[in-house]
Amino acid sequence: MWGLLDDFLKITSKDIRTSQPGTPSTRDIPDWMPKKEREQEKKEIKRDTKKLIKQAKQLSPLVGDVLEARYLLSETIDNHSRAFEDRRSIHDLENSTKKFYRGDHLYVNRWLGLDYSHHGLYLGRGNVIHYSQFEVRIDSLEDFAQGGKIHVMDSDLIYTIETVIRRAKSKLGEEEYDLLFNNCEHFVNWCRNGERRR
């Protein structure tokens, strides 16, 4: 059991997201590595972490829950860090040449006393479904962006686009937002790949 805990702490004690150059990771992913390979390495680290959490829960549900909460907290903190590094003070959405596709995992960096990333799922025709004001709702791209630059995140996709959209719309009006266990990023991940961390 303690060996499992040590393994988990080694993985989560460093930042598992490596999309920003120079960000440390458990496996020291080099900056020169192509983005696609870095993303794959990142997914493997996340998969290993989830496997360790699952094993810990089988040994002791309480320890497993504590480890999962620590993992989610580290992801939330990293979300804030990533937003800070990539914040834009002004972005003209109309001048954006970026094309979004139905089912895309979108995120925008925002500022609310501190930097954070806000996530949503692109439905098409300029609409995004996301957690906003503690409920799942549909807004325009412009309202979603709130003046920020919209990015596309390459999150896991295991369902067809139609299934992703159907899953997202099935949660319309849901008011179960939780910063650590059911936030806007968790919602989009659940729609695209079934991962809802609670």
C-alpha positions in Angstrom: 0.0 0.0 0.0 2.7 2.5 0.9 4.6 1.7 -2.3 1.5 2.6 -4.2 1.2 5.8 -2.3 4.8 6.6 -3.1 4.2 6.0 -6.8 1.2 8.2 -6.8 3.0 11.0 -5.0 5.9 10.8 -7.5 3.5 11.3 -10.4 1.3 14.0 -8.9 4.0 16.0 -7.1 5.0 17.4 -10.4 2.9 19.0 -13.1 1.4 16.4 -15.4 0.4 18.9 -18.1 3.2 19.7 -20.4 1.6 21.8 -23.1 3.6 24.8 -22.1 7.3 24.8 -23.0 9.5 24.2 -19.9 6.7 22.9 -17.7 8.1 20.1 -15.6 6.6 16.6 -15.7 7.1 13.2 -14.1 8.8 11.9 -17.2 10.7 15.1 -18.1 9.2 15.6 -21.5 11.7 17.7 -23.4 10.6 21.0 -25.0 12.0 19.9 -28.4 9.6 16.9 -28.6 6.9 17.4 -31.2 3.6 18.6 -29.8 1.8 15.4 -30.8 4.3 13.2 -28.9 4.2 15.5 -25.8 0.4 15.2 -25.8 0.7 11.4 -26.0 3.2 11.3 -23.2 0.9 13.5 -21.2 -2.0 11.1 -21.8 0.1 8.2 -20.6 1.0 10.0 -17.4 -2.7 10.8 -16.7 -3.6 7.2 -17.5 -0.9 5.9 -15.0 -2.2 8.3 -12.4 -5.8 7.1 -12.8 -4.7 3.5 -12.6 -2.9 4.2 -9.3 -5.9 5.9 -7.9 -8.1 3.0 -8.8 -5.7 0.6 -7.2 -5.6 2.7 -4.1 -9.4 2.8 -3.9 -9.5 -1.0 -4.0 -7.0 -1.2 -1.0 -8.6 1.7 0.9 -11.5 3.8 -0.3 -10.6 6.6 2.0 -6.9 6.8 0.9 -8.1 6.5 -2.7 -10.5 9.4 -2.3 -7.8 11.5 -0.7 -5.4 10.7 -3.6 -8.1 11.5 -6.1 -8.8 14.8 -4.4 -5.1 15.7 -4.4 -4.8 14.8 -8.1 -7.9 16.9 -9.0 -6.5 19.8 -6.9 -3.2 19.6 -8.8 -5.1 19.7 -12.1 -7.1 22.7 -11.0 -3.9 24.6 -9.9 -2.3 23.7 -13.2 -5.3 25.1 -15.0 -4.8 28.4 -13.3 -1.1 28.3 -14.1 -1.7 27.6 -17.7 -4.2 30.4 -17.9 -1.8 32.9 -16.4 0.9 32.0 -18.9 -1.4 32.3 -21.9 -3.6 35.2 -20.9 -4.5 37.8 -23.5 -5.8 41.2 -22.4 -7.7 41.9 -25.6 -8.8 39.6 -28.4 -11.0 40.5 -31.4 -13.1 37.4 -31.9 -14.4 38.7 -35.3 -10.8 38.8 -36.6 -10.1 35.2 -35.6 -9.5 32.9 -38.5 -9.8 29.8 -36.4 -12.5 27.3 -37.5 -14.1 25.2 -34.9 -15.8 21.8 -35.6 -18.8 20.3 -33.8 -17.7 18.4 -30.7 -14.4 20.4 -30.3 -13.2 20.8 -26.7 -12.8 24.6 -26.4 -11.2 26.6 -23.7 -10.5 30.3 -23.1 -8.3 31.9 -20.5 -10.0 34.3 -18.2 -9.3 36.6 -15.2 -11.4 36.7 -12.1 -9.0 37.9 -9.3 -6.7 35.1 -10.6 -6.2 33.4 -13.9 -8.1 30.3 -14.9 -9.2 28.4 -18.0 -12.9 28.0 -18.8 -14.0 25.0 -21.0 -16.9 24.3 -23.2 -18.0 22.0 -26.1 -18.6 23.5 -29.5 -22.1 22.6 -30.8 -21.8 24.2 -34.2 -23.4 27.4 -35.7 -21.5 29.6 -33.2 -22.8 27.9 -30.0 -21.0 26.4 -27.1 -22.5 24.3 -24.3 -20.7 24.8 -20.9 -21.0 25.3 -17.2 -21.7 29.0 -16.7 -23.0 30.5 -13.5 -23.1 27.1 -11.9 -25.4 25.5 -14.6 -24.9 23.8 -17.9 -26.2 26.2 -20.6 -25.7 27.1 -24.3 -24.1 30.4 -25.2 -22.7 32.0 -28.3 -18.9 31.8 -29.0 -18.7 35.5 -28.2 -20.3 35.1 -24.8 -18.2 32.1 -24.1 -15.0 33.9 -25.0 -15.8 37.1 -23.0 -13.1 38.9 -25.0 -10.5 36.1 -24.7 -8.8 34.0 -27.3 -10.5 30.6 -27.8 -8.3 27.6 -28.0 -9.0 23.9 -29.0 -7.9 21.3 -26.5 -7.0 17.8 -27.8 -8.8 15.8 -25.2 -9.6 12.1 -25.6 -12.6 11.4 -27.9 -14.1 7.9 -27.7 -17.7 8.7 -28.9 -19.0 9.8 -32.3 -19.6 13.5 -32.6 -23.4 13.0 -32.5 -23.1 11.0 -29.3 -20.9 13.7 -27.7 -23.5 16.4 -28.6 -26.3 14.2 -27.3 -24.5 13.6 -24.0 -23.8 17.3 -23.6 -27.4 18.3 -24.3 -28.7 15.7 -21.9 -27.0 17.8 -19.1 -28.6 21.1 -20.1 -29.8 22.9 -17.0 -27.8 20.7 -14.6 -26.7 22.6 -11.5 -24.2 20.3 -10.0 -21.0 22.4 -10.5 -18.1 21.7 -8.1 -14.7 23.3 -8.6 -12.8 20.1 -7.8 -15.1 17.3 -8.8 -17.5 18.5 -11.5 -16.2 21.7 -13.1 -16.5 22.9 -16.7 -13.5 20.9 -17.9 -14.8 17.7 -16.2 -18.1 18.3 -18.0 -16.5 18.5 -21.5 -14.3 15.4 -20.8 -17.4 13.5 -19.7 -19.2 14.4 -22.9 -16.2 13.4 -25.1 -14.9 10.3 -23.3 -17.1 9.4 -20.3 -14.6 10.6 -17.7 -16.6 12.3 -14.9 -14.6 12.5 -11.8 -16.7 12.7 -8.7 
